[in-house]
């Protein structure tokens, strides 16, 4: 697990529940939170080269979308496997497509023909309805919900409890504020808040 913040703890806990038997956290600084004794921690300034020689699977568990996107791309380019991680209490359609390094946490739902790129975060209780497309390193916060046919660009962040109406297109690097209701398309590099957003 690459990362040592709160998101890393959530992903590591999820991975442990799914049968990963060695959890080692890597970061460039000491963890801000205590971790269980069975998890190890190491400092690293160059995770890609070092991790490539030590582990078969690596997961980038960093909440910052741009940083997660960049590190995951470097790991994949170096040949490291970064499989998706699913919490045992999530629901993923067998008709969905899930990219490398994506995580679907407890209560997350990914429905039929949804396509999730690499390094996507579907947080606790978030819902991705049918025929949605989520770009690389997109992030749905807890209880966010996107209706059918929604497109969300790379590195965009949908805030906690926000909702997106069916058929909406959201560009790259967009931030949708907590509790917002998105009822029209949003261009790239935009922040929206409110009801309607």
One Martini backbone bead per residue (centre of mass of N, CA, C, O) as a GRO file, in nm:
protein
  197
    1UNK     BB    1   0.094   0.039   0.027
    2UNK     BB    2   0.065   0.367  -0.096
    3UNK     BB    3   0.062   0.517   0.204
    4UNK     BB    4  -0.034   0.702   0.542
    5UNK     BB    5  -0.320   0.773   0.562
    6UNK     BB    6  -0.651   0.737   0.590
    7UNK     BB    7  -0.689   0.591   0.315
    8UNK     BB    8  -0.479   0.370   0.367
    9UNK     BB    9  -0.626   0.239   0.606
   10UNK     BB   10  -0.883   0.159   0.455
   11UNK     BB   11  -0.747  -0.013   0.231
   12UNK     BB   12  -0.590  -0.207   0.415
   13UNK     BB   13  -0.836  -0.320   0.560
   14UNK     BB   14  -0.970  -0.429   0.306
   15UNK     BB   15  -0.737  -0.615   0.212
   16UNK     BB   16  -0.730  -0.792   0.467
   17UNK     BB   17  -1.033  -0.892   0.426
   18UNK     BB   18  -0.937  -1.017   0.123
   19UNK     BB   19  -0.641  -1.184   0.193
   20UNK     BB   20  -0.415  -1.011   0.253
   21UNK     BB   21  -0.104  -1.098   0.434
   22UNK     BB   22   0.065  -0.825   0.344
   23UNK     BB   23   0.107  -0.515   0.510
   24UNK     BB   24   0.267  -0.231   0.352
   25UNK     BB   25   0.368   0.087   0.423
   26UNK     BB   26   0.429   0.377   0.208
   27UNK     BB   27   0.636   0.675   0.261
   28UNK     BB   28   0.776   1.016   0.306
   29UNK     BB   29   0.630   0.982   0.591
   30UNK     BB   30   0.498   0.965   0.874
   31UNK     BB   31   0.236   0.857   1.020
   32UNK     BB   32  -0.057   1.010   1.153
   33UNK     BB   33  -0.148   0.719   1.226
   34UNK     BB   34  -0.228   0.447   1.377
   35UNK     BB   35  -0.137   0.100   1.345
   36UNK     BB   36  -0.135  -0.209   1.322
   37UNK     BB   37   0.109  -0.435   1.412
   38UNK     BB   38   0.089  -0.615   1.136
   39UNK     BB   39   0.182  -0.359   1.012
   40UNK     BB   40   0.403  -0.211   0.805
   41UNK     BB   41   0.674   0.046   0.783
   42UNK     BB   42   0.810   0.261   0.518
   43UNK     BB   43   1.048   0.459   0.386
   44UNK     BB   44   1.020   0.663   0.073
   45UNK     BB   45   1.133   0.836  -0.233
   46UNK     BB   46   1.123   0.564  -0.443
   47UNK     BB   47   0.871   0.353  -0.502
   48UNK     BB   48   0.893   0.218  -0.779
   49UNK     BB   49   1.169   0.073  -0.771
   50UNK     BB   50   1.136  -0.068  -0.493
   51UNK     BB   51   0.859  -0.220  -0.539
   52UNK     BB   52   0.936  -0.389  -0.795
   53UNK     BB   53   1.138  -0.587  -0.612
   54UNK     BB   54   0.914  -0.685  -0.364
   55UNK     BB   55   0.625  -0.691  -0.522
   56UNK     BB   56   0.331  -0.806  -0.684
   57UNK     BB   57   0.149  -0.592  -0.520
   58UNK     BB   58   0.004  -0.262  -0.567
   59UNK     BB   59  -0.135   0.025  -0.383
   60UNK     BB   60  -0.275   0.344  -0.429
   61UNK     BB   61  -0.338   0.533  -0.111
   62UNK     BB   62  -0.428   0.837  -0.234
   63UNK     BB   63  -0.639   1.111  -0.227
   64UNK     BB   64  -0.482   1.255  -0.436
   65UNK     BB   65  -0.555   1.248  -0.760
   66UNK     BB   66  -0.292   1.336  -0.910
   67UNK     BB   67  -0.094   1.160  -0.749
   68UNK     BB   68  -0.228   0.886  -0.800
   69UNK     BB   69  -0.211   0.895  -1.109
   70UNK     BB   70   0.099   0.919  -1.137
   71UNK     BB   71   0.190   0.668  -0.968
   72UNK     BB   72   0.027   0.453  -1.116
   73UNK     BB   73   0.150   0.495  -1.396
   74UNK     BB   74   0.442   0.426  -1.311
   75UNK     BB   75   0.390   0.139  -1.209
   76UNK     BB   76   0.266   0.022  -1.471
   77UNK     BB   77   0.509   0.091  -1.656
   78UNK     BB   78   0.706  -0.102  -1.475
   79UNK     BB   79   0.508  -0.377  -1.426
   80UNK     BB   80   0.321  -0.339  -1.198
   81UNK     BB   81   0.075  -0.470  -1.007
   82UNK     BB   82  -0.271  -0.309  -0.978
   83UNK     BB   83  -0.517  -0.414  -0.831
   84UNK     BB   84  -0.816  -0.424  -0.741
   85UNK     BB   85  -1.026  -0.327  -0.457
   86UNK     BB   86  -1.271  -0.509  -0.256
   87UNK     BB   87  -1.521  -0.499  -0.060
   88UNK     BB   88  -1.728  -0.740   0.074
   89UNK     BB   89  -1.975  -0.494   0.090
   90UNK     BB   90  -2.004  -0.479  -0.211
   91UNK     BB   91  -2.140  -0.387  -0.550
   92UNK     BB   92  -2.068  -0.569  -0.858
   93UNK     BB   93  -2.108  -0.596  -1.170
   94UNK     BB   94  -2.037  -0.827  -1.424
   95UNK     BB   95  -2.070  -0.570  -1.645
   96UNK     BB   96  -1.834  -0.434  -1.534
   97UNK     BB   97  -1.552  -0.202  -1.549
   98UNK     BB   98  -1.223  -0.234  -1.392
   99UNK     BB   99  -0.950  -0.073  -1.305
  100UNK     BB  100  -0.656  -0.027  -1.208
  101UNK     BB  101  -0.636   0.065  -0.867
  102UNK     BB  102  -0.913   0.027  -0.773
  103UNK     BB  103  -1.171   0.124  -0.527
  104UNK     BB  104  -1.430  -0.055  -0.335
  105UNK     BB  105  -1.619   0.016  -0.077
  106UNK     BB  106  -1.832   0.007   0.159
  107UNK     BB  107  -2.143   0.001  -0.011
  108UNK     BB  108  -2.062   0.000  -0.286
  109UNK     BB  109  -2.186   0.079  -0.627
  110UNK     BB  110  -2.170  -0.113  -0.944
  111UNK     BB  111  -2.318  -0.112  -1.241
  112UNK     BB  112  -2.412  -0.186  -1.537
  113UNK     BB  113  -2.174  -0.079  -1.776
  114UNK     BB  114  -1.969   0.028  -1.609
  115UNK     BB  115  -1.672   0.252  -1.628
  116UNK     BB  116  -1.357   0.222  -1.469
  117UNK     BB  117  -1.075   0.342  -1.422
  118UNK     BB  118  -0.785   0.425  -1.296
  119UNK     BB  119  -0.774   0.494  -0.958
  120UNK     BB  120  -1.049   0.468  -0.840
  121UNK     BB  121  -1.292   0.605  -0.603
  122UNK     BB  122  -1.531   0.414  -0.411
  123UNK     BB  123  -1.691   0.500  -0.159
  124UNK     BB  124  -1.881   0.484   0.099
  125UNK     BB  125  -2.198   0.438  -0.044
  126UNK     BB  126  -2.147   0.467  -0.333
  127UNK     BB  127  -2.302   0.542  -0.665
  128UNK     BB  128  -2.293   0.356  -0.980
  129UNK     BB  129  -2.455   0.354  -1.249
  130UNK     BB  130  -2.547   0.281  -1.542
  131UNK     BB  131  -2.335   0.374  -1.803
  132UNK     BB  132  -2.084   0.476  -1.671
  133UNK     BB  133  -1.799   0.714  -1.683
  134UNK     BB  134  -1.475   0.687  -1.528
  135UNK     BB  135  -1.198   0.835  -1.485
  136UNK     BB  136  -0.899   0.866  -1.395
  137UNK     BB  137  -0.891   0.933  -1.053
  138UNK     BB  138  -1.158   0.930  -0.961
  139UNK     BB  139  -1.399   1.060  -0.695
  140UNK     BB  140  -1.624   0.912  -0.466
  141UNK     BB  141  -1.775   0.998  -0.207
  142UNK     BB  142  -1.959   0.952   0.042
  143UNK     BB  143  -2.286   0.908  -0.084
  144UNK     BB  144  -2.249   0.932  -0.365
  145UNK     BB  145  -2.446   0.994  -0.679
  146UNK     BB  146  -2.482   0.837  -1.003
  147UNK     BB  147  -2.650   0.828  -1.271
  148UNK     BB  148  -2.725   0.732  -1.563
  149UNK     BB  149  -2.487   0.814  -1.813
  150UNK     BB  150  -2.239   0.921  -1.672
  151UNK     BB  151  -1.963   1.156  -1.707
  152UNK     BB  152  -1.628   1.137  -1.563
  153UNK     BB  153  -1.342   1.277  -1.531
  154UNK     BB  154  -1.033   1.313  -1.467
  155UNK     BB  155  -0.975   1.383  -1.126
  156UNK     BB  156  -1.252   1.394  -1.021
  157UNK     BB  157  -1.466   1.535  -0.750
  158UNK     BB  158  -1.720   1.392  -0.546
  159UNK     BB  159  -1.888   1.484  -0.294
  160UNK     BB  160  -2.044   1.443  -0.017
  161UNK     BB  161  -2.373   1.365  -0.112
  162UNK     BB  162  -2.369   1.393  -0.400
  163UNK     BB  163  -2.550   1.460  -0.713
  164UNK     BB  164  -2.613   1.307  -1.044
  165UNK     BB  165  -2.766   1.338  -1.319
  166UNK     BB  166  -2.864   1.205  -1.589
  167UNK     BB  167  -2.635   1.241  -1.865
  168UNK     BB  168  -2.395   1.375  -1.750
  169UNK     BB  169  -2.109   1.599  -1.802
  170UNK     BB  170  -1.778   1.572  -1.663
  171UNK     BB  171  -1.486   1.688  -1.641
  172UNK     BB  172  -1.176   1.757  -1.572
  173UNK     BB  173  -1.085   1.864  -1.265
  174UNK     BB  174  -1.338   1.843  -1.082
  175UNK     BB  175  -1.542   2.004  -0.823
  176UNK     BB  176  -1.788   1.869  -0.605
  177UNK     BB  177  -1.970   1.956  -0.362
  178UNK     BB  178  -2.118   1.904  -0.085
  179UNK     BB  179  -2.454   1.824  -0.159
  180UNK     BB  180  -2.476   1.846  -0.447
  181UNK     BB  181  -2.667   1.931  -0.757
  182UNK     BB  182  -2.634   1.792  -1.072
  183UNK     BB  183  -2.805   1.933  -1.388
  184UNK     BB  184  -2.537   2.002  -1.552
  185UNK     BB  185  -2.286   2.054  -1.728
  186UNK     BB  186  -1.918   2.032  -1.673
  187UNK     BB  187  -1.634   2.176  -1.704
  188UNK     BB  188  -1.325   2.187  -1.687
  189UNK     BB  189  -1.178   2.329  -1.418
  190UNK     BB  190  -1.418   2.309  -1.193
  191UNK     BB  191  -1.624   2.456  -0.934
  192UNK     BB  192  -1.908   2.320  -0.753
  193UNK     BB  193  -2.209   2.436  -0.579
  194UNK     BB  194  -2.507   2.328  -0.467
  195UNK     BB  195  -2.881   2.392  -0.514
  196UNK     BB  196  -2.788   2.402  -0.772
  197UNK     BB  197  -2.464   2.372  -0.909
   0.00000   0.00000   0.00000
